[in-house]
Amino acid sequence: MRNCIGIRRETKDTTQQRVPLSPDHVALLIREHGIRVLVQPMEKRIFRDEEYAAAGAELTEDLRDCNIVLGVKEIAPEYMDDGAAYMFFSHTIKGQSYNMGMLRHILDRGITLFDYELIKDADGRRQVFFGNFAGYAGMIDSLWALGRRLEWEGMQTPFSAMQYATSYPMLADAEAAFHEAGARIRTEGFPPELVPFVCGFTGYGNVSKGAQHLYDLLPVETIAPSDLAAFFSRGAFSNHVAYKVEFREEDMAAPMEPGRAFDLQEFYDHPERYVSVFEQYLPYLTVLVNGIYWEPRYPRLVTLDAARRLFAREDPPRLRVIGDVTCDIDGSVQLTVKETSALNPVYVYEPLTGAVIDGWEGRGPVILAVDKLPTELPREASTAFGESLLPFVPELAGADLTRPFEGLSLSPALRASIIAHHGRLTPDYEYISDFFSASS
C-alpha cells in the first residue's frame, strides 16, 4: 500500500536498541505528509512503543500493508515477507559471505532491497549514516579497553576511570569523562612506561571525525606520520600530552613500482598496483583507531605477518589496543577475526600463536570489534540518523514499487540504493552474484 511505511522490530541480536525513525519523526510524517506508519512492538527499543502510539503510529505485528519496511540491521529470511520491500544495512555489496544466504533468499522470494549505505549525493558522499556515533562509541570503548589492559599490567592511568560507552546516558556524559581524563593527564601525567602516548587514526570520514572529536578533548598534539620516527629519535616527549597521528591513503600504501609517486585516483582505480606500508608505524603507536573503508582488492592495513614481527621482539611492543571501528572480519586489520558485542566487546589476539582470548589479559593487542557501535549511544544516534533519513521517506512511501526497475520514478540517490528489485539484482550490483558460489 502506497503512503504506508513500517518500522520493524530488530531481531539480529538482543543488544540492538536503535531505530531508523524516532517518534518525533513519525509524528511529522503523519502530520505533514499524511503517511500511515505501522510499528512492530519491541520491548528493548530505545523509544517505547507508547511513544510511537502517541505520535500516531499503529502498533502491529503485521507489516504487509507497507509500501516499504524500514529496519537497521540485517533481517533473517524467516522475518521477510515474499515480494515485500525493505530498507536496512544489508552488508552485501562487498560480497560478504555471512550475508549471501540472506541475499539469495531476497532474490528467491521476489523481495526488493534498499540499502542506506548506498544513498549518496552527486559527489558520492553518503547521506544516511550512523558513522559519527560509531566513531564516538569506538573511541570511548577503545580507551575503556586501554584502561582495563593497563590496570592488568599494574598501571593506574588517566583512563582507569573511563567507562564503557553504554554506561554514559548521553554523549555529553562521555564528553565530560574525556574532559576529566584530560585534566588528569595535565596534572598527573602518564606513567613513564607509556610515554609518549600515541594514538593513530586511519580514515577521515564520519567514523574518524567522531572518534577524533572525543580524543581532541584531551591535551592533544598532532604529529605527521612522516615525522614519527624522528619524533621518537629526538626523545623530547611530554607525559602530559596525548599525541595524535592521522593517516591518509598516501601514508598507508605505496606503489609497487619503485620510485613511482603515490596517485590517489590510481590507488582507487587500481589498488592492486599498491602495497601496504603501514607496518613501519606500528612500533610507535599505543592505540590504533581504524575507520577506513576497505574491500578485498585493497592492501591490508595490519597484517598477521606484521603483527608477528612486531610481537616477536624481546620487549613487548607499545601497541596495546586496536579499536577496529570498521569491523571488517579478516579485513583491513587481519587480527579482527570475529565480531564482538557490548556483552563481550574485546579479545586479545596473540600474534605468535594465533590464540584468541576474550578480555584484555595477554601479550597481544586488545581488539575491539563491535559491529553495532552506534547502538551504544542509541537515543542520540537514532535521532541523528532519522534526521538524515527523513527527507527521503515521503518519496519512498509514495513510490510505485510494483513497477519494473527501469520504470521506477525515484530520485537518483534512492534508485542507486536498490540492490535487488523484485528478486533480481539491479545493474549496478549484478557483480555480487560472483560471490554466491564462494560463500556456499
Phi, psi and omega in degrees: 000124180289155183062033174221125178238159178237149171243114187274161172285134177285130187236359185290319178203169188279350182268353186282119179241352185290159176225155177282334180220138178275169174303324178297320177296318179299315180300320180294317180296321179289314186288315188263341183237357178065029182271134174278132183237122176253136183231125173286133178300146178207126187291319190258012176298144185297330173257133185288154177305321182297329179291323177292319178298318179295333179280351178110001179283157176259125177275122183200150175281334188267111180254017186290343177282350188283140172293323177209145179248129182258135173224189177246295184265177182302154182244125177292149184308323185293347180259004181257141175267137179303136176076001182279172177241134183229151171230123178196175174280105188271338182050058181233344191288347173264009183071031183304119187300326185288350178242005179292328176297317177299316181293322176301318178299317179302317180290320182293329187255014174067030184271151175256132183237118168259147179233124180306323185301339187260002177277109186226160176274185184296338179265008177083014180271133180298140183253339184231113188200160172255006194311313181303319183286331171298318178295317178302305183296321179298322179290316178302310185291327179296317180284330171299313180298321178297316179301318180292318180298315182291326174298319177298326177282354178097015182248129167267131185225172175300348179261003181297330181271357182293134180258164175291153189303324182293347179280347181260117182301322182223162178301325180300327178292321177293319178299321177298322178295323177292321176299319179295317177298320178298321178296322178292324177297319181293324186265312184267327183077177177270152172300150182306326182295341183259357186269128359279143176274118185232126176245127179258143179236129174252142182091159179220024176270201185296324179298308182294322179298318179297314180297316182290332176304315180285317181300325181290353173283348174276167174287095192253141166233138185261137177240136176286144179307320182292345182261357187300311183298316180293323179299316179290325180295321181293323177075014181268073185260158171242136176274005178250019182229140170258110183279150183227139176231129177253124182255131175249179186304317183292344176273335188262342183218157180218152179298143175297324183288119182302137176083353181279136181284150177292133178232115188298317181294321177296321178300318177294318185279325184224066181297341178294346178273002186237156176234155178287138174236017186288338183304329182298338183267341187303322181296344185263349188264138171270320180225141172238125175249114187260119181230026184272154167280136182215145169218164192302338181284349179268154175297149176287158178275303179239113181265162175298320180297318179296319179294321178297315180297321180294316186271358176280350179292156183296314178275139177300139179289172182288330189296118181252321189222136168243111175270093183272082184295329180292329175052050171270113182296129183053043186250230183297326171254106187290346177282349175280091186259353177201156174272153180237178179223173180299338179284336180205075198279340187226157172215160175260130174257121180268102187300329185281339181241342185080007180290144178239117187237116179300141181107202185235009182265126179151174183275331181284176180286149173281129181251121172261118185221050179281123185272001181231044186304319182300337180289350177282346172233062198292322186292308181291323179296316181293319180297314180294319179298313180299323177299321181284330180280329189310315182299338182268345189292315179303321178295317178296319182293324185267352184290144174274091185279001175281345183284157175299159183305317183295336183260005180291133177263086183225154175296155180305323182296315181286322178301318182291346182269002181270112178277319180222143178223125182051038174084013177232138174297137178283161188308320182292343187238016178297336180299337183298333181300336178296339183270350184297314183294322180295320183288333180286000000 
